[in-house]
Protein backbone atom coordinates (compact mmCIF):
# COMPACT_ATOMS: atom_id res chain seq x y z
CA UNK A 1 0.00 0.00 0.00
CA UNK A 2 1.38 3.40 -0.98
CA UNK A 3 2.58 5.57 1.87
CA UNK A 4 1.00 9.00 2.23
CA UNK A 5 2.46 10.11 5.57
CA UNK A 6 5.94 10.26 7.10
CA UNK A 7 6.32 10.75 10.84
CA UNK A 8 9.72 11.86 12.08
CA UNK A 9 11.42 12.05 15.44
CA UNK A 10 13.15 15.35 16.23
CA UNK A 11 16.19 15.16 18.53
CA UNK A 12 18.85 12.83 17.15
CA UNK A 13 17.00 12.56 13.83
CA UNK A 14 16.56 16.01 12.31
CA UNK A 15 19.45 17.66 14.16
CA UNK A 16 21.95 14.77 14.32
CA UNK A 17 22.54 11.54 12.43
CA UNK A 18 21.28 9.06 15.00
CA UNK A 19 23.27 10.35 17.97
CA UNK A 20 21.33 10.86 21.20
CA UNK A 21 21.45 14.07 23.26
CA UNK A 22 23.61 12.72 26.10
CA UNK A 23 26.61 11.67 23.95
CA UNK A 24 26.28 14.88 21.94
CA UNK A 25 26.48 16.98 25.11
CA UNK A 26 29.35 14.79 26.27
CA UNK A 27 31.32 15.30 23.06
CA UNK A 28 30.90 19.07 23.41
CA UNK A 29 31.83 18.86 27.10
CA UNK A 30 35.00 16.89 26.37
CA UNK A 31 35.93 19.26 23.53
CA UNK A 32 35.82 22.10 26.06
CA UNK A 33 38.14 20.26 28.46
CA UNK A 34 35.74 18.13 30.50
CA UNK A 35 37.27 15.10 32.17
CA UNK A 36 34.34 12.75 32.87
CA UNK A 37 33.85 9.71 30.66
CA UNK A 38 30.44 9.12 29.09
CA UNK A 39 29.31 6.59 31.70
CA UNK A 40 29.93 9.02 34.56
CA UNK A 41 28.66 12.02 32.60
CA UNK A 42 25.39 10.38 31.63
CA UNK A 43 24.02 10.23 35.19
CA UNK A 44 24.52 14.00 35.55
CA UNK A 45 23.01 14.61 32.12
CA UNK A 46 19.85 12.75 33.17
CA UNK A 47 19.56 15.03 36.20
CA UNK A 48 19.80 18.06 33.93
CA UNK A 49 17.16 16.52 31.64
CA UNK A 50 14.77 16.17 34.58
CA UNK A 51 15.47 19.71 35.73
CA UNK A 52 14.84 21.07 32.24
CA UNK A 53 11.47 19.32 32.03
CA UNK A 54 10.42 20.91 35.35
CA UNK A 55 11.67 24.37 34.47
CA UNK A 56 9.04 27.14 34.70
CA UNK A 57 8.60 28.67 31.27
CA UNK A 58 10.13 25.73 29.39
CA UNK A 59 7.26 25.79 26.87
CA UNK A 60 8.46 29.14 25.49
CA UNK A 61 12.13 28.20 24.96
CA UNK A 62 13.40 27.99 21.42
CA UNK A 63 16.13 25.64 20.23
CA UNK A 64 19.17 27.70 21.17
CA UNK A 65 17.73 28.83 24.51
CA UNK A 66 16.86 25.24 25.43
CA UNK A 67 20.41 24.08 24.73
CA UNK A 68 21.90 27.01 26.68
CA UNK A 69 19.55 26.36 29.58
CA UNK A 70 20.35 22.65 29.73
CA UNK A 71 24.08 23.35 29.58
CA UNK A 72 23.67 25.66 32.58
CA UNK A 73 21.56 23.13 34.48
CA UNK A 74 24.13 20.45 33.71
CA UNK A 75 26.94 22.63 35.01
CA UNK A 76 25.04 23.07 38.28
CA UNK A 77 24.96 19.32 38.97
CA UNK A 78 28.45 18.38 37.76
CA UNK A 79 31.13 17.87 40.44
CA UNK A 80 33.10 21.06 41.05
CA UNK A 81 36.32 19.60 39.65
CA UNK A 82 34.65 18.39 36.46
CA UNK A 83 32.96 21.60 35.32
CA UNK A 84 33.70 23.53 32.12
CA UNK A 85 32.26 26.71 30.64
CA UNK A 86 28.57 25.91 29.98
CA UNK A 87 28.22 28.74 27.45
CA UNK A 88 31.05 27.25 25.38
CA UNK A 89 29.44 23.79 25.52
CA UNK A 90 26.13 25.26 24.37
CA UNK A 91 27.73 27.23 21.52
CA UNK A 92 29.54 24.16 20.24
CA UNK A 93 26.52 21.87 20.46
CA UNK A 94 24.14 24.43 18.94
CA UNK A 95 26.50 25.12 16.05
CA UNK A 96 26.85 21.44 15.22
CA UNK A 97 23.11 20.81 15.44
CA UNK A 98 22.26 23.87 13.36
CA UNK A 99 24.61 22.74 10.60
CA UNK A 100 22.84 19.36 10.44
CA UNK A 101 19.39 20.98 10.38
CA UNK A 102 20.46 23.27 7.55
CA UNK A 103 21.79 20.28 5.62
CA UNK A 104 18.55 18.37 6.19
CA UNK A 105 16.11 21.19 5.41
CA UNK A 106 16.16 20.71 1.60
CA UNK A 107 15.45 17.00 2.11
CA UNK A 108 12.46 17.82 4.28
CA UNK A 109 11.22 20.34 1.74
CA UNK A 110 11.27 17.71 -0.98
CA UNK A 111 9.55 15.16 1.28
CA UNK A 112 6.85 17.70 2.12
CA UNK A 113 5.97 17.90 -1.57
CA UNK A 114 5.41 14.13 -1.71
CA UNK A 115 4.00 13.27 1.73
CA UNK A 116 2.10 14.77 4.64
CA UNK A 117 4.75 15.16 7.33
CA UNK A 118 4.49 15.02 11.09
CA UNK A 119 6.92 15.26 14.01
CA UNK A 120 6.40 12.89 16.94
CA UNK A 121 8.88 13.57 19.72
CA UNK A 122 9.42 12.74 23.37
CA UNK A 123 10.10 16.35 24.22
CA UNK A 124 9.79 18.94 26.98
CA UNK A 125 6.80 21.03 25.88
CA UNK A 126 8.72 23.42 23.61
CA UNK A 127 8.92 21.48 20.36
CA UNK A 128 6.84 24.04 18.46
CA UNK A 129 9.07 27.05 19.28
CA UNK A 130 12.14 24.96 18.44
CA UNK A 131 10.72 24.11 15.02
CA UNK A 132 9.71 27.74 14.49
CA UNK A 133 13.21 28.96 15.28
CA UNK A 134 14.81 26.42 12.96
CA UNK A 135 12.50 27.28 10.07
CA UNK A 136 11.01 23.79 9.96
CA UNK A 137 7.50 24.31 11.37
CA UNK A 138 5.98 25.20 8.00
CA UNK A 139 6.88 21.75 6.66
CA UNK A 140 4.84 19.77 9.20
CA UNK A 141 1.09 19.30 9.21
CA UNK A 142 1.25 17.66 12.65
CA UNK A 143 3.53 18.47 15.60
CA UNK A 144 3.25 16.09 18.55
CA UNK A 145 5.21 16.89 21.71
CA UNK A 146 4.92 14.23 24.42
CA UNK A 147 4.89 16.81 27.23
CA UNK A 148 1.94 18.55 25.57
CA UNK A 149 -0.20 15.52 24.70
CA UNK A 150 0.61 13.49 27.82
CA UNK A 151 1.82 10.33 26.04
CA UNK A 152 5.37 9.31 25.24
CA UNK A 153 6.70 6.97 22.60
CA UNK A 154 6.38 3.99 22.36
CA UNK A 155 2.81 4.45 23.67
CA UNK A 156 0.64 3.78 20.60
CA UNK A 157 -1.60 6.74 21.42
CA UNK A 158 1.07 9.28 20.51
CA UNK A 159 1.49 7.76 17.03
CA UNK A 160 -2.24 7.32 16.51
CA UNK A 161 -2.90 10.91 17.52
CA UNK A 162 -0.47 12.22 14.92
CA UNK A 163 -1.88 9.89 12.27
CA UNK A 164 -5.42 11.07 13.06
CA UNK A 165 -4.32 14.68 12.54
CA UNK A 166 -2.86 13.65 9.18
CA UNK A 167 -5.94 11.57 8.24
CA UNK A 168 -3.99 8.38 7.61
CA UNK A 169 -3.88 4.88 9.00
CA UNK A 170 -0.68 3.13 10.14
CA UNK A 171 -0.56 1.05 6.98
CA UNK A 172 -0.04 4.23 4.93
CA UNK A 173 2.70 5.71 7.12
CA UNK A 174 6.44 5.59 7.76
CA UNK A 175 8.15 6.37 11.06
CA UNK A 176 11.74 7.64 10.88
CA UNK A 177 13.74 7.89 14.10
CA UNK A 178 16.94 7.11 15.96
CA UNK A 179 15.56 5.51 19.13
CA UNK A 180 14.94 1.85 18.37
CA UNK A 181 12.65 1.13 21.30
CA UNK A 182 10.64 4.34 21.24
CA UNK A 183 10.49 5.08 17.52
CA UNK A 184 10.92 1.80 15.70
CA UNK A 185 9.35 -0.84 17.91
CA UNK A 186 6.55 1.52 18.88
CA UNK A 187 5.58 2.33 15.29
CA UNK A 188 6.11 -1.20 14.00
CA UNK A 189 3.70 -2.55 16.61
CA UNK A 190 0.98 -0.52 14.89
CA UNK A 191 1.85 -1.80 11.43
CA UNK A 192 3.80 1.25 10.28
CA UNK A 193 6.84 0.96 8.06
CA UNK A 194 9.96 2.02 9.95
CA UNK A 195 13.30 3.56 9.09
CA UNK A 196 15.97 3.44 11.79
CA UNK A 197 18.58 6.22 11.70
CA UNK A 198 21.70 4.91 13.43
CA UNK A 199 25.48 4.99 13.02
CA UNK A 200 26.77 1.92 11.15
CA UNK A 201 28.55 0.58 14.25
CA UNK A 202 25.38 0.52 16.37
CA UNK A 203 24.20 -3.08 16.74
CA UNK A 204 20.62 -4.08 16.05
CA UNK A 205 18.93 -4.60 19.44
CA UNK A 206 18.06 -8.13 20.60
CA UNK A 207 14.82 -9.58 19.20
CA UNK A 208 14.89 -7.16 16.28
CA UNK A 209 14.46 -8.42 12.76
CA UNK A 210 11.64 -10.60 11.57
CA UNK A 211 10.21 -13.63 13.28
CA UNK A 212 8.27 -16.08 11.15
CA UNK A 213 5.14 -14.43 9.82
CA UNK A 214 6.15 -10.95 11.03
CA UNK A 215 7.29 -7.90 9.11
CA UNK A 216 10.96 -6.93 9.15
CA UNK A 217 11.81 -4.48 11.94
CA UNK A 218 13.13 -2.04 10.98
CA UNK A 219 11.86 -1.92 7.42
CA UNK A 220 15.00 0.02 6.47
CA UNK A 221 18.10 1.45 8.07
CA UNK A 222 20.13 4.56 7.21
CA UNK A 223 23.25 6.15 8.68
CA UNK A 224 22.51 9.72 7.54
CA UNK A 225 19.16 11.47 7.36
CA UNK A 226 19.90 12.69 3.83
CA UNK A 227 19.61 9.07 2.67
CA UNK A 228 15.96 8.82 3.72
CA UNK A 229 14.63 9.73 0.27
CA UNK A 230 16.20 6.63 -1.22
CA UNK A 231 14.44 4.46 1.35
CA UNK A 232 11.02 6.06 0.94
CA UNK A 233 11.09 6.10 -2.86
WOURVEN-V733114 format. One record per pair of residues at least 6 apart in sequence whose ideal C-beta (glycine too) atoms are under 7 Angstrom apart, sorted by the first residue. I is the first residue (numbers start at 1). GAP is how many residues later the second one is. Records with the same first field share a line. If there is no record, write none. Layout:
I=GAP / GAP
//
This chain:
1=170 / 171
3=112 / 169 / 170 / 171 / 190 / 229
4=111 / 112 / 164 / 168
5=110 / 111 / 113 / 158 / 161 / 163 / 167 / 168
6=105 / 109 / 111 / 168 / 170 / 226
7=111 / 113 / 152 / 155 / 166 / 167 / 168
8=6 / 109 / 111 / 168 / 169
9=111 / 112 / 167 / 168 / 169 / 170 / 174
10=109 / 111 / 113 / 117
11=10 / 110
12=6 / 7 / 8 / 9 / 166 / 167
13=163 / 164 / 165 / 184 / 212
14=87 / 90 / 211
15=82 / 85 / 86
16=8 / 81 / 84
17=83 / 180 / 206 / 207 / 208
18=160 / 179 / 180 / 181
20=158
22=20 / 23
23=15
24=69
25=20 / 49 / 64 / 68
26=12 / 15
28=61 / 64 / 65
29=12 / 55 / 60
31=61
32=52 / 53 / 56 / 57 / 60
33=51
34=48 / 50
35=47
36=46
44=30 / 33 / 34
45=29
47=30
48=22 / 25 / 26 / 29
51=22
52=6 / 17 / 18 / 21 / 72
53=71 / 94
55=14
58=66 / 67 / 68
59=66 / 67
60=66 / 69
61=8 / 65 / 68
62=67 / 68 / 71
63=67 / 70 / 71
64=30 / 69
66=60 / 64
67=23 / 26 / 27
68=22
71=15 / 18 / 19
72=14
74=12
75=8 / 11
101=33
103=123
104=121 / 122
105=30 / 31
107=118 / 119 / 121 / 122
108=28 / 31
109=30
110=119
111=6 / 118
112=27
116=25 / 50 / 52
117=22 / 23 / 24
118=22 / 23 / 24 / 26 / 44 / 47 / 48
119=8 / 12 / 21 / 24 / 25
120=24 / 33 / 38 / 39 / 42
121=6 / 23 / 24 / 25
122=24 / 30 / 31 / 60
123=22 / 23 / 24
124=23
125=20 / 22 / 23
127=16 / 18
128=9 / 15 / 17
131=6 / 9 / 12
141=25
142=20 / 23 / 24
144=14 / 17 / 18
146=6 / 7 / 12
149=9 / 12
151=6 / 7
152=6
153=29 / 30 / 33
154=27 / 28 / 31 / 32
156=30 / 33 / 34
159=27 / 28 / 31
163=6 / 7 / 10
170=20 / 21 / 22
171=20
173=19
174=18 / 19 / 21 / 58
175=8 / 12 / 17 / 19
176=19 / 21 / 52
177=6 / 7 / 20
178=19 / 20
180=16 / 25
184=10 / 12 / 33 / 34
185=32
187=7
188=6 / 27 / 29
193=26
194=23 / 24 / 25
195=23 / 24 / 25 / 27 / 33 / 36
196=22 / 25
197=25 / 28
198=23 / 25
199=24
200=23
208=9
209=7 / 8
210=6 / 7
220=11
222=6 / 9
//
